[in-house]
Amino acid sequence: MLLTESGSLQPDAWRHLADEEPLHDSDPVTVSLTRWQKERAALQAWNGRLGLRLPNHAEPATIADDIDRFALIVLNFPKFTDGRAYSQARLLRSRYRYAGELRASGNVLRDQLLFMRRCGFNSFIVDERAVREDWSKAFDEFDVFYQKAQDTAPWVMRQRLGKDC
């Protein structure tokens, strides 16, 4: 199930292809970084919507020259203690100016949804528990933050001093 940053739940319209699976004419598909690197020319020529699954050990600089080709980039949280995807998201949004959909997958936890969104994620793959517990409420639990992030949410120093610090 897919949770958007607006809090709506919807089915995932993307097909996540295995490396040996053929492309389909019009389906929006994601491919692995390995497949992108091996079949870059063919995938760039493909007319469908293309997404990339970037492993959390890969540097975003790896795809910097091709970033505009991807309508979706999926970043993985293999376990809740592994925060490398937060850094990847922030770099993709700020340094590489990625404007497409940035999706969190893997061990996505309710307590981390707001922080993921603040780093630049705008969709999240969640399980049925998220539906039962209405995880969309997590986005509204806090409205003031101690530090700046990728979003434009107000932060404490700006409010105290009346300016951007």
C-alpha positions as a Markdown table, in Angstrom:
| # | Residue | x | y | z |
|---|---|---|---|---|
| 1 | Met | 0.0 | 0.0 | 0.0 |
| 2 | Leu | 1.2 | 3.5 | -0.8 |
| 3 | Leu | 0.9 | 6.4 | 1.6 |
| 4 | Thr | 1.3 | 9.9 | 0.1 |
| 5 | Glu | 2.6 | 12.9 | 2.0 |
| 6 | Ser | -1.0 | 14.3 | 1.9 |
| 7 | Gly | -2.1 | 11.3 | 4.0 |
| 8 | Ser | -4.0 | 9.5 | 1.3 |
| 9 | Leu | -3.6 | 5.7 | 0.9 |
| 10 | Gln | -3.7 | 4.2 | -2.6 |
| 11 | Pro | -2.4 | 1.2 | -4.5 |
| 12 | Asp | 1.0 | 1.4 | -6.0 |
| 13 | Ala | 0.8 | 2.1 | -9.7 |
| 14 | Trp | 4.4 | 1.3 | -10.3 |
| 15 | Arg | 5.7 | -2.2 | -11.3 |
| 16 | His | 9.0 | -2.9 | -9.7 |
| 17 | Leu | 10.9 | -5.1 | -12.2 |
| 18 | Ala | 13.5 | -7.7 | -11.5 |
| 19 | Asp | 16.7 | -7.3 | -13.4 |
| 20 | Glu | 15.8 | -10.0 | -15.9 |
| 21 | Glu | 12.2 | -9.0 | -16.3 |
| 22 | Pro | 11.3 | -7.3 | -19.7 |
| 23 | Leu | 10.0 | -3.8 | -20.0 |
| 24 | His | 6.3 | -3.3 | -20.9 |
| 25 | Asp | 5.1 | -0.7 | -23.3 |
| 26 | Ser | 3.3 | 1.8 | -21.1 |
| 27 | Asp | 3.6 | 0.6 | -17.5 |
| 28 | Pro | 5.4 | 2.9 | -15.1 |
| 29 | Val | 8.3 | 0.7 | -13.9 |
| 30 | Thr | 11.2 | 0.9 | -11.5 |
| 31 | Val | 14.6 | -0.7 | -12.2 |
| 32 | Ser | 17.5 | -1.4 | -9.9 |
| 33 | Leu | 20.6 | 0.7 | -10.0 |
| 34 | Thr | 22.5 | -2.4 | -11.4 |
| 35 | Arg | 20.1 | -2.7 | -14.3 |
| 36 | Trp | 20.3 | 1.0 | -15.0 |
| 37 | Gln | 24.0 | 0.9 | -15.1 |
| 38 | Lys | 24.0 | -2.2 | -17.4 |
| 39 | Glu | 21.2 | -1.1 | -19.8 |
| 40 | Arg | 21.4 | 2.7 | -19.5 |
| 41 | Ala | 21.2 | 3.4 | -23.3 |
| 42 | Ala | 18.2 | 1.2 | -23.8 |
| 43 | Leu | 16.4 | 2.5 | -20.7 |
| 44 | Gln | 17.0 | 6.1 | -21.7 |
| 45 | Ala | 15.5 | 5.4 | -25.1 |
| 46 | Trp | 12.4 | 3.8 | -23.5 |
| 47 | Asn | 9.3 | 6.0 | -23.7 |
| 48 | Gly | 7.5 | 4.9 | -20.5 |
| 49 | Arg | 7.7 | 6.4 | -17.0 |
| 50 | Leu | 10.9 | 5.2 | -15.4 |
| 51 | Gly | 11.8 | 4.9 | -11.8 |
| 52 | Leu | 15.0 | 3.8 | -10.0 |
| 53 | Arg | 15.5 | 1.8 | -6.9 |
| 54 | Leu | 18.7 | 3.3 | -5.4 |
| 55 | Pro | 20.2 | 1.0 | -2.7 |
| 56 | Asn | 21.1 | 2.8 | 0.5 |
| 57 | His | 24.8 | 2.1 | 0.1 |
| 58 | Ala | 24.9 | 4.0 | -3.3 |
| 59 | Glu | 25.9 | 7.6 | -3.5 |
| 60 | Pro | 23.3 | 9.9 | -5.1 |
| 61 | Ala | 26.2 | 11.3 | -7.2 |
| 62 | Thr | 26.1 | 8.0 | -9.1 |
| 63 | Ile | 22.9 | 9.1 | -10.9 |
| 64 | Ala | 23.4 | 12.9 | -10.9 |
| 65 | Asp | 23.8 | 13.1 | -14.6 |
| 66 | Asp | 20.6 | 11.1 | -15.3 |
| 67 | Ile | 18.4 | 12.4 | -12.4 |
| 68 | Asp | 15.9 | 14.1 | -14.7 |
| 69 | Arg | 15.1 | 10.8 | -16.4 |
| 70 | Phe | 13.5 | 9.3 | -13.3 |
| 71 | Ala | 9.9 | 10.1 | -12.4 |
| 72 | Leu | 10.4 | 8.1 | -9.2 |
| 73 | Ile | 13.3 | 7.2 | -7.0 |
| 74 | Val | 12.8 | 4.6 | -4.3 |
| 75 | Leu | 15.1 | 4.6 | -1.3 |
| 76 | Asn | 15.3 | 1.7 | 1.1 |
| 77 | Phe | 15.3 | 1.5 | 4.9 |
| 78 | Pro | 16.4 | -2.1 | 5.5 |
| 79 | Lys | 16.0 | -1.7 | 9.3 |
| 80 | Phe | 14.9 | 1.2 | 11.4 |
| 81 | Thr | 18.4 | 1.9 | 12.7 |
| 82 | Asp | 19.8 | 2.4 | 9.2 |
| 83 | Gly | 19.3 | 6.1 | 8.3 |
| 84 | Arg | 21.4 | 6.3 | 5.2 |
| 85 | Ala | 18.3 | 6.9 | 3.1 |
| 86 | Tyr | 17.6 | 10.1 | 5.0 |
| 87 | Ser | 20.9 | 11.5 | 3.8 |
| 88 | Gln | 20.3 | 10.2 | 0.3 |
| 89 | Ala | 16.9 | 11.9 | 0.2 |
| 90 | Arg | 18.3 | 15.2 | 1.5 |
| 91 | Leu | 21.2 | 15.2 | -1.1 |
| 92 | Leu | 18.8 | 14.3 | -3.9 |
| 93 | Arg | 16.5 | 17.2 | -3.1 |
| 94 | Ser | 19.0 | 19.9 | -2.2 |
| 95 | Arg | 22.3 | 19.2 | -4.0 |
| 96 | Tyr | 20.9 | 17.4 | -7.1 |
| 97 | Arg | 17.6 | 19.3 | -7.3 |
| 98 | Tyr | 15.5 | 16.2 | -7.8 |
| 99 | Ala | 11.9 | 17.3 | -8.2 |
| 100 | Gly | 10.2 | 13.9 | -8.9 |
| 101 | Glu | 8.6 | 11.5 | -6.5 |
| 102 | Leu | 10.9 | 10.3 | -3.7 |
| 103 | Arg | 9.6 | 7.1 | -2.0 |
| 104 | Ala | 10.6 | 5.4 | 1.2 |
| 105 | Ser | 10.4 | 1.6 | 1.2 |
| 106 | Gly | 11.4 | -1.2 | 3.6 |
| 107 | Asn | 11.2 | -0.7 | 7.3 |
| 108 | Val | 9.1 | 2.4 | 7.2 |
| 109 | Leu | 7.8 | 3.2 | 10.7 |
| 110 | Arg | 5.0 | 5.6 | 11.8 |
| 111 | Asp | 7.3 | 7.5 | 14.2 |
| 112 | Gln | 9.6 | 8.3 | 11.4 |
| 113 | Leu | 7.1 | 9.4 | 8.7 |
| 114 | Leu | 7.2 | 13.1 | 9.5 |
| 115 | Phe | 11.0 | 13.1 | 9.6 |
| 116 | Met | 11.1 | 11.3 | 6.3 |
| 117 | Arg | 8.8 | 13.9 | 4.8 |
| 118 | Arg | 11.0 | 16.7 | 6.1 |
| 119 | Cys | 14.0 | 15.2 | 4.4 |
| 120 | Gly | 12.2 | 15.2 | 1.0 |
| 121 | Phe | 10.2 | 11.9 | 0.8 |
| 122 | Asn | 6.7 | 12.4 | -0.6 |
| 123 | Ser | 5.5 | 8.8 | -0.7 |
| 124 | Phe | 5.9 | 5.8 | 1.6 |
| 125 | Ile | 5.3 | 2.0 | 1.1 |
| 126 | Val | 3.5 | 0.9 | 4.2 |
| 127 | Asp | 1.7 | -2.3 | 5.3 |
| 128 | Glu | -1.9 | -2.9 | 6.3 |
| 129 | Arg | -1.1 | -1.8 | 9.9 |
| 130 | Ala | -0.8 | 1.7 | 8.6 |
| 131 | Val | -4.3 | 1.6 | 7.4 |
| 132 | Arg | -5.7 | 0.2 | 10.7 |
| 133 | Glu | -3.8 | 2.8 | 12.8 |
| 134 | Asp | -4.3 | 5.7 | 10.4 |
| 135 | Trp | -0.7 | 6.6 | 10.0 |
| 136 | Ser | -1.7 | 9.7 | 8.1 |
| 137 | Lys | -2.1 | 11.5 | 11.4 |
| 138 | Ala | 1.6 | 11.3 | 12.0 |
| 139 | Phe | 2.2 | 14.2 | 9.5 |
| 140 | Asp | 0.3 | 16.6 | 11.8 |
| 141 | Glu | 1.6 | 15.8 | 15.2 |
| 142 | Phe | 4.2 | 18.5 | 15.2 |
| 143 | Asp | 4.2 | 21.9 | 13.6 |
| 144 | Val | 7.4 | 23.5 | 15.0 |
| 145 | Phe | 10.8 | 22.0 | 14.7 |
| 146 | Tyr | 14.3 | 22.6 | 16.2 |
| 147 | Gln | 16.2 | 22.5 | 13.0 |
| 148 | Lys | 15.8 | 23.4 | 9.3 |
| 149 | Ala | 15.1 | 20.6 | 6.9 |
| 150 | Gln | 14.3 | 20.2 | 3.2 |
| 151 | Asp | 10.8 | 21.3 | 3.8 |
| 152 | Thr | 9.7 | 24.9 | 4.6 |
| 153 | Ala | 8.2 | 24.2 | 8.0 |
| 154 | Pro | 8.9 | 26.8 | 10.6 |
| 155 | Trp | 11.7 | 26.1 | 13.0 |
| 156 | Val | 12.3 | 27.5 | 16.5 |
| 157 | Met | 15.3 | 29.9 | 15.8 |
| 158 | Arg | 13.4 | 31.5 | 12.9 |
| 159 | Gln | 10.4 | 32.1 | 15.1 |
| 160 | Arg | 12.5 | 33.4 | 18.1 |
| 161 | Leu | 14.6 | 35.8 | 16.0 |
| 162 | Gly | 12.1 | 36.6 | 13.4 |
| 163 | Lys | 14.5 | 35.7 | 10.5 |
| 164 | Asp | 16.3 | 32.8 | 8.9 |
| 165 | Cys | 19.4 | 31.8 | 10.8 |
